[in-house]
C-alpha cells in the first residue's frame, strides 16, 4: 500500500510561517501519521469505537485564579466505554487516555492498547479531549478565533489541561461511586508527558501512568539540541550507508543548483513540486521533515526509512544524478502522485499544527537543532531568535525554564527515586524523540522500556497479527507491571479496611 508522506509532512510542520530562523520547523509530537489511518489493520474496529458514549463536562476555564472570568465554564468532551467494567462494588480499575494536540476522535481510532486489554482487567475506559482541541474549545469561539484572541489563548496550557483531567476524573468517580477504583492514566508523545506529569502532580487521583514516547528531558538544555537529528541520522545510516551518504551529499548539490539562473525552476521540475519553489532552503526544509517523519514513525512491518533508502539506492541516476536519487526516495515513501514535497497553495493548517505552534512558543520550548553530528547541514537552535519571533507572533515572551521549574527534569533519576512511583516510560529507539526520554529504570516502580526497533508510540497502537515478537513481549510486560500495581493497590486497600 502506498504511504502518503506528503500528508505526514503537513502534520509535522507547525505552519508555513516559521517561528524560528531554522531551515526546518520543529517536528511535532503527534501520535499520528497518515499511514496509520490508511492501514485498516491499525485502526480500532468501528464496533469497538461504537461502545464509547460521548459526554461533555462543564469545565472551569481557569483553575488557578479567582477573577470573575476564571469561573467561566466550557464544554469539555470525554468518552466512556463501560462494556468491560467490573463495577464500583468490585473496585475495578479505570483506564484513562489523555488526549494530546489533536481531536480525541483521532486517538480513539488508533489507540488499541486500552480496548484490547480492558476485558482482562474488567476496566472502565475513559478518553478525555485536551482543551482547545476538537470540540473542547472555551469561550464559545472557534479554534481559530480562540488562538487569535490574546486573552483566550492565555488559558491554553499544559497545567490547565492537567487540572481539567483531574476535575473530570473526580467528577466521573463521584458520579459512579467509584471512590476505591484505581486509576491508571495513559498517554503518548505530548500526552505521554502529560500522563507522567499527572502521576507526579496528582498522585491521589492516578495510581499509575504509562507514558509512551514522552521526551520529558528535551527541555532546558537537559538533552543536547542535536539529539533528535542524531537519531534520524543513525536510523538512515543503519538502513544503508550509501543512502546516508547520498542524503549527506545532497544539500550542497541543492545549494549549487538553486544558485543557478534557472535553478529553482529546475529543482521544481526534478522534484515535481506542487507549486514553484521560492528558494533552495524551502526544498531542504521539506526534505528534512520528510526524513524526520520517516524516522519518527519507522515502524514494522513497512519500516519507512528502509523504504526510502531502497528508493534512493535503487534509482537510475541520469544527468541530474544525486537529485534524482533523492527524489526517488520521496516517491518510494509517498507513492505515485501528481506532485510532491511542497503542499499546494491554500493548504489549511490543522488544529494540531496551529495549536502546537502556540504551545511550543508559550511553554513547550524544546531546543531541537542540528549540529555537525548528523547527515544534515548545521542549523543550530538559537533561543534568542526563537524568543524574539514568538514575541512578534503572539506578543508574549516564551518561558524556556518553566517546564523544568513546574514539572522537574534536572537530576530526574535522583529526584524521582525519592518520591515517584508507578510510571512506565516506553521509548522506541528509532524514534528521534527517544533522545529526550527516560531510557533506564529509575527505581523498582519507575521503569523504562527502550526498544531497539521501536518507533513513536508504537506500543500503544493497535496490535497486528504480524507484530514482531519483541513488540508482543514489550506489551505483555507492560500489562504485567500494571497488574502488579493494581494487585498491590488491592492489598493496601484491604489492609486499610481491616
C-alpha positions as CSV (number, residue, x, y, z in Angstrom):
1,X,0.0,0.0,0.0
2,X,1.4,3.4,-0.9
3,X,2.2,5.7,2.0
4,X,1.1,9.3,1.8
5,X,4.1,11.0,3.4
6,X,3.1,14.4,1.9
7,X,0.3,14.3,4.5
8,X,2.7,13.4,7.2
9,X,4.9,16.4,6.3
10,X,1.8,18.6,6.6
11,X,1.2,17.2,10.0
12,X,4.8,17.6,11.1
13,X,5.3,21.2,10.2
14,X,3.6,23.7,12.5
15,X,2.8,26.3,9.9
16,X,4.2,27.7,6.6
17,X,5.3,30.8,8.5
18,X,8.4,29.9,10.5
19,X,8.6,30.9,14.2
20,X,12.3,30.4,14.4
21,X,15.1,31.1,11.9
22,X,15.9,27.4,11.3
23,X,15.5,26.0,7.9
24,X,13.4,23.2,9.3
25,X,10.4,23.5,11.7
26,X,10.1,21.7,14.9
27,X,8.9,18.1,14.4
28,X,5.5,17.8,16.0
29,X,5.0,15.4,19.0
30,X,1.9,14.0,17.3
31,X,1.0,10.3,17.9
32,X,-0.4,10.2,14.4
33,X,0.9,9.9,10.9
34,X,-1.2,9.4,7.8
35,X,-0.1,5.9,7.2
36,X,-1.7,4.7,10.5
37,X,-5.1,5.9,9.3
38,X,-4.5,4.4,5.8
39,X,-3.9,0.9,7.3
40,X,-7.2,-0.7,8.1
41,X,-5.4,-3.2,10.4
42,X,-4.1,-0.4,12.6
43,X,-7.5,1.1,13.1
44,X,-9.6,0.2,16.0
45,X,-12.7,-1.6,14.8
46,X,-15.8,0.5,14.4
47,X,-17.8,-1.8,16.6
48,X,-15.3,-1.1,19.4
49,X,-15.5,2.6,18.8
50,X,-19.3,2.4,19.0
51,X,-19.0,1.1,22.5
52,X,-17.9,4.5,23.7
53,X,-20.5,7.1,24.7
54,X,-19.8,10.8,24.5
55,X,-20.2,13.2,27.4
56,X,-19.5,16.9,28.0
57,X,-18.3,18.2,31.3
58,X,-18.8,21.8,32.4
59,X,-15.1,22.6,32.8
60,X,-13.7,25.6,34.6
61,X,-11.9,28.0,32.3
62,X,-9.1,28.9,34.8
63,X,-8.3,26.6,37.6
64,X,-5.6,28.9,39.2
65,X,-7.2,32.3,39.6
66,X,-10.3,33.8,41.2
67,X,-11.2,36.6,38.8
68,X,-14.8,36.6,37.7
69,X,-13.9,35.3,34.2
70,X,-12.0,32.4,35.8
71,X,-15.3,30.8,36.7
72,X,-16.5,30.8,33.2
73,X,-17.2,27.2,32.1
74,X,-16.9,25.4,28.7
75,X,-18.0,22.0,27.4
76,X,-15.1,19.6,27.5
77,X,-15.6,16.3,25.7
78,X,-14.8,12.9,27.1
79,X,-15.9,9.4,26.1
80,X,-16.6,6.3,28.3
81,X,-16.7,2.6,27.4
82,X,-18.2,0.6,30.3
83,X,-18.6,-2.6,28.4
84,X,-15.8,-4.4,30.3
85,X,-16.1,-2.7,33.6
86,X,-16.4,-4.9,36.7
87,X,-18.1,-2.0,38.6
88,X,-17.5,0.2,41.6
89,X,-18.5,-2.6,44.1
90,X,-15.6,-4.7,43.0
91,X,-13.2,-1.7,42.8
92,X,-12.5,-2.5,39.2
93,X,-9.8,-0.2,37.7
94,X,-10.3,2.8,35.5
95,X,-8.0,3.3,32.5
96,X,-7.9,6.9,31.2
97,X,-6.4,8.0,28.0
98,X,-5.2,11.7,27.9
99,X,-5.8,13.4,24.6
100,X,-2.9,15.4,23.1
101,X,-2.6,18.1,20.4
102,X,-5.4,16.9,18.2
103,X,-9.2,16.0,18.4
104,X,-9.8,12.9,20.6
105,X,-11.5,11.2,17.7
106,X,-8.1,10.5,16.2
107,X,-6.8,8.8,19.3
108,X,-10.0,6.7,19.5
109,X,-9.3,5.3,16.0
110,X,-5.8,4.0,16.6
111,X,-5.1,3.5,20.3
112,X,-5.6,-0.2,20.7
113,X,-3.7,-0.8,23.9
114,X,-6.7,0.1,26.2
115,X,-9.5,-1.5,24.3
116,X,-7.5,-4.7,23.6
117,X,-6.7,-5.2,27.3
118,X,-9.8,-3.8,29.1
119,X,-11.5,-7.1,29.4
120,X,-8.8,-8.9,31.3
121,X,-8.7,-6.0,33.8
122,X,-12.5,-5.5,33.8
123,X,-11.6,-1.9,33.3
124,X,-13.7,1.2,32.6
125,X,-12.2,3.1,29.7
126,X,-12.3,6.9,29.5
127,X,-10.8,9.1,26.8
128,X,-10.5,12.9,27.6
129,X,-10.0,15.5,25.0
130,X,-7.4,18.2,25.6
131,X,-8.7,21.7,26.0
132,X,-8.7,23.9,22.8
133,X,-8.8,20.8,20.5
134,X,-11.6,19.0,18.8
135,X,-14.9,20.1,20.4
136,X,-13.4,21.3,23.7
137,X,-12.9,24.9,22.8
138,X,-13.6,27.5,25.5
139,X,-15.5,30.8,25.4
140,X,-17.8,29.8,22.6
141,X,-15.2,30.5,20.0
142,X,-13.9,28.6,17.0
143,X,-10.4,27.2,17.3
144,X,-9.0,29.9,15.0
145,X,-10.8,32.7,16.9
146,X,-9.5,31.4,20.3
147,X,-5.9,31.3,19.0
148,X,-6.1,34.8,17.6
149,X,-7.5,36.2,20.9
150,X,-4.7,37.0,23.3
151,X,-6.9,36.6,26.3
152,X,-8.5,33.4,25.2
153,X,-5.2,31.6,24.3
154,X,-3.8,32.6,27.7
155,X,-5.8,29.7,29.2
156,X,-4.2,27.2,26.7
157,X,-1.5,25.5,28.7
158,X,-0.4,22.0,30.0
159,X,-1.1,22.9,33.6
160,X,-4.7,23.9,32.8
161,X,-5.0,20.7,30.8
162,X,-3.8,18.5,33.7
163,X,-6.3,20.3,36.1
164,X,-9.0,19.6,33.5
165,X,-8.2,15.9,33.6
166,X,-8.2,16.0,37.4
167,X,-11.6,17.6,37.5
168,X,-13.2,15.1,35.1
169,X,-11.6,12.2,37.0
170,X,-13.1,13.4,40.2
171,X,-16.5,14.0,38.6
172,X,-16.7,10.6,37.0
173,X,-15.6,8.7,40.1
174,X,-18.1,10.6,42.2
175,X,-20.9,10.0,39.7
176,X,-20.2,6.3,39.5
177,X,-19.5,6.0,43.3
178,X,-16.1,4.6,42.3
179,X,-14.0,6.1,45.1
180,X,-11.9,2.9,45.6
181,X,-11.3,2.2,41.9
182,X,-7.7,2.6,41.0
183,X,-7.0,5.0,38.0
184,X,-4.2,4.3,35.5
185,X,-3.5,7.1,33.1
186,X,-2.1,6.6,29.6
187,X,-0.7,9.0,27.0
188,X,1.7,9.1,24.1
189,X,4.0,11.8,22.9
190,X,3.0,15.1,24.3
191,X,0.1,13.3,26.1
192,X,2.7,10.8,27.4
193,X,4.4,13.7,29.1
194,X,1.1,14.8,30.5
195,X,0.5,11.3,31.8
196,X,3.8,11.1,33.6
197,X,3.4,14.7,35.0
198,X,-0.1,13.9,36.1
199,X,1.1,10.9,38.2
200,X,3.6,13.2,39.8
201,X,1.3,16.2,40.3
202,X,-1.9,14.3,41.2
203,X,-0.8,11.0,42.8
204,X,-4.1,11.0,44.8
205,X,-6.0,10.7,41.6
206,X,-3.8,8.4,39.4
207,X,-2.3,5.3,40.9
208,X,0.0,4.7,37.9
209,X,0.9,6.0,34.4
210,X,2.1,4.6,31.1
211,X,4.0,7.3,29.3
212,X,4.8,6.2,25.7
213,X,7.4,8.2,23.7
214,X,7.4,11.0,26.2
215,X,10.5,13.2,25.8
216,X,10.3,14.9,29.2
217,X,14.0,15.6,29.2
218,X,14.1,17.6,26.0
219,X,13.8,20.9,27.9
220,X,16.1,23.5,29.3
221,X,19.3,22.0,27.8
222,X,19.0,18.6,29.6
223,X,19.1,16.8,26.2
224,X,21.7,18.0,23.6
225,X,20.0,20.0,20.9
226,X,21.2,17.6,18.2
227,X,19.7,14.6,20.0
228,X,16.7,14.4,17.6
229,X,18.6,14.6,14.3
230,X,21.4,12.4,15.6
231,X,18.9,9.6,15.9
232,X,17.4,10.4,12.4
233,X,21.0,10.1,11.0
234,X,21.6,6.9,12.9
235,X,18.4,5.3,11.5
236,X,19.3,6.1,7.9
237,X,23.0,5.1,8.3
238,X,21.9,1.7,9.8
239,X,19.5,1.2,7.0
240,X,22.1,1.9,4.2
241,X,25.5,3.5,4.3
242,X,25.1,4.6,0.7
243,X,21.7,6.1,1.3
244,X,23.0,8.0,4.3
245,X,25.9,9.3,2.2
246,X,23.7,10.3,-0.7
247,X,21.5,12.4,1.6
248,X,24.5,13.9,3.3
249,X,25.9,15.0,-0.1
250,X,22.6,16.2,-1.5
251,X,22.4,19.5,0.4
252,X,25.4,21.0,-1.3
253,X,24.0,19.9,-4.7
254,X,20.7,21.6,-3.9
255,X,22.5,24.8,-3.0
256,X,24.6,24.6,-6.2
257,X,21.5,24.1,-8.5
258,X,19.5,26.7,-6.6
259,X,22.2,29.4,-7.2
260,X,22.0,29.0,-11.0
261,X,19.8,31.4,-13.0
262,X,17.0,28.9,-13.6
263,X,17.9,26.7,-10.7
264,X,14.7,27.0,-8.7
265,X,12.7,26.1,-11.8
266,X,14.9,23.1,-12.4
267,X,14.6,21.9,-8.8
268,X,10.8,22.3,-9.0
269,X,10.8,20.2,-12.1
270,X,13.1,17.5,-10.8
271,X,11.0,17.1,-7.6
272,X,7.6,17.7,-9.2
273,X,6.7,20.2,-6.5
274,X,3.0,21.1,-6.1
275,X,3.9,24.7,-6.7
276,X,7.1,26.5,-7.8
277,X,9.8,26.6,-5.2
278,X,10.7,30.0,-3.8
279,X,14.1,29.1,-2.5
280,X,16.5,26.2,-2.1
281,X,16.0,26.4,1.7
282,X,12.3,25.7,1.1
283,X,13.1,22.4,-0.6
284,X,15.6,21.5,2.0
285,X,13.2,22.2,4.8
286,X,10.6,19.8,3.4
287,X,13.2,17.1,2.8
288,X,14.4,17.4,6.4
289,X,10.9,17.0,7.6
290,X,10.4,14.0,5.3
291,X,13.4,12.3,6.7
292,X,12.4,13.2,10.3
293,X,8.9,11.8,9.7
294,X,10.3,8.5,8.3
295,X,12.5,8.1,11.3
296,X,9.9,9.1,13.9
297,X,7.3,6.7,12.6
298,X,9.8,3.9,11.4
299,X,7.5,1.1,12.5
300,X,7.1,-2.5,11.4
301,X,6.2,-4.1,9.1
302,X,7.0,-1.4,6.5
303,X,9.9,0.4,8.2
304,X,9.7,3.7,6.2
305,X,13.4,4.5,6.5
306,X,14.3,1.3,4.7
307,X,11.6,2.0,2.0
308,X,13.1,5.4,1.5
309,X,16.6,4.1,1.3
310,X,15.7,1.4,-1.2
311,X,14.3,4.1,-3.4
312,X,17.4,6.2,-3.1
313,X,19.8,3.4,-3.6
314,X,17.9,1.8,-6.5
315,X,17.4,5.0,-8.5
316,X,18.7,5.0,-12.1
317,X,20.6,8.3,-11.8
318,X,20.6,10.4,-15.0
319,X,22.1,13.8,-15.8
320,X,20.7,15.1,-12.5
321,X,22.5,12.4,-10.6
322,X,22.1,12.8,-6.8
323,X,18.9,14.8,-7.0
324,X,17.2,12.1,-9.0
325,X,18.2,9.7,-6.2
326,X,16.8,11.9,-3.5
327,X,13.5,12.3,-5.5
328,X,13.3,8.6,-5.9
329,X,13.3,8.2,-2.1
330,X,10.4,10.7,-1.9
331,X,8.4,8.8,-4.5
332,X,9.2,5.5,-2.7
333,X,7.7,6.7,0.5
334,X,4.8,8.7,-1.0
335,X,3.7,6.5,-3.9
336,X,2.7,7.8,-7.2
337,X,1.3,11.3,-7.1
338,X,0.8,14.3,-9.4
339,X,3.1,16.4,-7.3
340,X,5.3,16.1,-4.2
341,X,7.2,17.9,-1.4
342,X,5.7,21.4,-1.3
343,X,2.0,21.5,-0.4
344,X,-0.3,23.2,-2.8
345,X,-1.1,26.9,-2.2
346,X,-4.1,27.3,0.1
347,X,-3.5,24.2,2.3
348,X,-5.3,24.7,5.5
349,X,-3.3,24.0,8.7
350,X,-4.8,21.5,11.1
351,X,-5.7,22.2,14.7
352,X,-2.6,20.3,15.8
353,X,-0.4,22.4,13.6
354,X,-1.8,25.7,14.8
355,X,-2.2,24.7,18.5
356,X,1.3,23.2,18.8
357,X,2.7,26.4,17.3
358,X,1.3,28.3,20.3
359,X,2.2,25.6,22.8
360,X,5.8,25.5,21.8
361,X,6.1,29.3,21.9
362,X,4.5,29.6,25.3
363,X,6.0,26.7,27.3
364,X,6.9,23.6,25.2
365,X,10.3,25.0,24.3
366,X,12.2,22.0,23.1
367,X,15.5,23.2,21.7
368,X,15.8,21.0,18.6
369,X,18.8,21.9,16.5
370,X,21.2,20.4,14.0
371,X,25.0,20.4,14.6
372,X,27.8,18.7,12.7
373,X,26.9,15.4,14.2
374,X,24.4,14.4,11.5
375,X,23.8,13.9,7.8
376,X,22.3,17.4,7.6
377,X,23.8,20.8,7.2
378,X,24.3,22.5,10.6
379,X,21.4,24.5,11.7
380,X,21.6,25.2,15.5
381,X,18.8,26.2,17.7
382,X,19.0,29.9,18.6
383,X,17.0,30.6,21.8
384,X,17.2,34.4,21.4
385,X,15.9,34.3,17.9
386,X,13.2,31.9,18.9
387,X,12.0,34.1,21.7
388,X,12.1,37.2,19.5
389,X,10.0,35.6,16.8
390,X,7.5,34.1,19.3
391,X,7.1,37.5,20.9
392,X,6.4,39.1,17.5
393,X,3.9,36.3,16.6
394,X,1.9,36.3,19.9
395,X,3.0,39.3,21.9
396,X,4.3,37.0,24.7
397,X,7.7,36.1,25.9
398,X,8.3,32.3,25.9
399,X,9.4,30.8,29.2
400,X,12.3,28.4,28.4
401,X,12.8,27.3,32.0
402,X,9.1,26.9,33.0
403,X,8.6,23.3,32.2
404,X,11.6,22.2,34.4
405,X,10.5,24.6,37.1
406,X,7.0,23.3,37.2
407,X,7.4,19.6,36.4
408,X,11.1,19.0,37.1
409,X,13.6,17.4,34.7
410,X,17.0,18.2,36.1
411,X,18.5,15.4,38.2
412,X,15.5,13.3,37.3
413,X,17.0,10.0,38.4
414,X,17.9,11.3,41.9
415,X,14.6,13.3,42.4
416,X,12.1,10.7,41.2
417,X,13.8,7.9,43.1
418,X,13.0,9.8,46.3
419,X,9.3,10.3,45.8
420,X,8.0,9.0,42.5
421,X,6.5,5.6,41.7
422,X,4.3,3.6,39.3
423,X,5.4,5.1,35.9
424,X,6.3,3.2,32.8
425,X,8.4,5.1,30.3
426,X,8.4,3.3,26.9
427,X,10.6,4.6,24.0
428,X,11.3,3.1,20.6
429,X,15.0,3.9,19.9
430,X,14.2,4.5,16.2
431,X,12.1,7.4,17.3
432,X,14.3,10.6,17.4
433,X,12.3,11.9,20.4
434,X,13.6,8.9,22.4
435,X,16.8,11.0,22.8
436,X,14.8,13.1,25.3
437,X,13.1,10.2,27.0
438,X,13.7,8.1,30.2
439,X,15.8,5.2,28.9
440,X,16.7,3.3,32.1
441,X,15.0,2.2,35.2
442,X,14.9,4.8,38.0
443,X,13.5,2.5,40.7
444,X,11.6,-0.7,41.0
445,X,8.4,1.1,40.2
446,X,9.6,3.7,37.7
447,X,10.7,1.6,34.8
448,X,11.9,2.1,31.3
449,X,11.3,0.1,28.1
450,X,13.7,1.2,25.4
451,X,13.2,-1.0,22.3
452,X,15.9,-1.0,19.6
453,X,13.5,-1.3,16.7
454,X,10.6,0.6,18.3
455,X,9.1,3.9,16.9
456,X,7.0,6.7,18.1
457,X,4.0,5.5,20.2
458,X,4.2,2.0,18.7
459,X,3.5,0.1,21.9
460,X,0.0,1.6,22.4
461,X,-1.2,1.4,18.8
462,X,-3.5,-1.4,17.8
463,X,-1.7,-4.8,17.8
464,X,-1.3,-6.6,14.5
465,X,-1.1,-10.3,13.8
466,X,2.4,-10.0,12.3
467,X,3.8,-7.7,15.1
468,X,7.4,-8.7,15.8
469,X,8.0,-10.9,18.9
470,X,9.9,-8.1,20.8
471,X,6.9,-5.8,20.5
472,X,4.5,-8.5,21.7
473,X,6.8,-9.1,24.7
474,X,7.0,-5.4,25.4
475,X,3.2,-5.0,25.6
476,X,2.9,-8.2,27.7
477,X,5.5,-6.9,30.2
478,X,3.7,-3.5,30.4
479,X,0.5,-5.3,31.2
480,X,2.2,-7.4,33.8
481,X,3.6,-4.3,35.5
482,X,0.2,-2.6,35.6
483,X,-1.3,-5.8,37.0
484,X,1.3,-5.7,39.7
485,X,0.4,-2.1,40.6
486,X,-3.3,-3.0,40.8
487,X,-2.6,-6.1,42.9
488,X,-0.6,-4.0,45.4
489,X,-3.4,-1.4,45.4
490,X,-6.0,-4.0,46.4
491,X,-3.7,-5.4,49.1
492,X,-3.2,-1.9,50.5
493,X,-6.9,-1.2,50.3
494,X,-7.7,-4.4,52.1
495,X,-5.2,-3.6,54.9
496,X,-6.7,-0.2,55.4
497,X,-10.2,-1.7,55.7
498,X,-9.2,-4.2,58.4
